[in-house]
């Protein structure tokens, strides 16, 4: 059951990161530059093609101006 909850939270975090990016009018390319990662890392994360590392999630959240802790808390509620 813990795995299922983890999968659900992960999926919600990815959706929320994508929503934040789009609401700020930021392209994959721009977010990648802001986070110091590749465009494909952003694209693959948002599409669910890969499971990003914790570090990548931290970098993306920081680039979007949110803490990962707040983001996780938000999606778990």
C-alpha positions in Angstrom: 0.0 0.0 0.0 2.9 2.4 0.7 4.1 1.9 -2.9 0.7 2.8 -4.2 0.5 6.0 -2.1 4.1 6.9 -3.2 3.1 6.4 -6.9 0.0 8.6 -6.4 1.9 11.4 -4.7 4.6 11.2 -7.4 2.0 11.4 -10.2 0.4 14.4 -8.5 3.8 16.2 -8.0 4.6 15.7 -11.7 1.2 17.1 -12.7 1.6 20.1 -10.4 5.1 20.9 -11.7 3.7 20.9 -15.2 0.8 23.1 -14.2 3.2 25.6 -12.5 5.5 25.6 -15.6 2.6 26.3 -17.9 1.0 28.9 -15.6 4.2 30.8 -15.6 4.4 30.6 -19.4 7.7 28.7 -19.3 8.8 26.3 -22.1 10.6 23.1 -21.5 13.7 24.7 -22.9 13.5 27.7 -20.6 12.8 25.6 -17.5 15.7 23.3 -18.3 18.0 26.3 -18.5 16.7 27.7 -15.3 17.1 24.4 -13.5 20.4 23.5 -15.1 19.2 20.3 -16.7 18.4 19.1 -20.2 15.2 19.8 -22.0 14.6 16.0 -22.3 14.9 15.7 -18.5 11.9 18.1 -18.2 10.0 16.5 -21.0 10.5 12.9 -19.9 9.6 13.9 -16.3 6.3 15.6 -17.3 5.3 12.8 -19.6 6.1 10.0 -17.1 8.7 8.4 -19.4 11.2 8.4 -16.6 11.1 8.6 -12.8 13.2 11.7 -12.0 15.7 11.7 -9.2 14.9 13.5 -6.0 17.6 16.0 -6.9 16.0 16.7 -10.3 12.7 17.3 -8.6 14.4 19.7 -6.2 16.0 21.6 -9.1 12.8 21.9 -11.1 10.8 23.0 -8.0 13.4 25.6 -7.1 13.4 26.9 -10.7 9.7 27.3 -10.5 9.9 29.2 -7.2 8.4 26.5 -4.9 9.9 24.2 -2.4 9.5 20.5 -3.0 8.3 20.1 0.6 5.5 22.6 0.1 4.6 21.0 -3.2 4.4 17.5 -1.7 2.4 18.8 1.2 0.0 20.5 -1.2 -0.6 17.4 -3.3 -1.0 15.1 -0.3 -3.8 17.2 1.2 
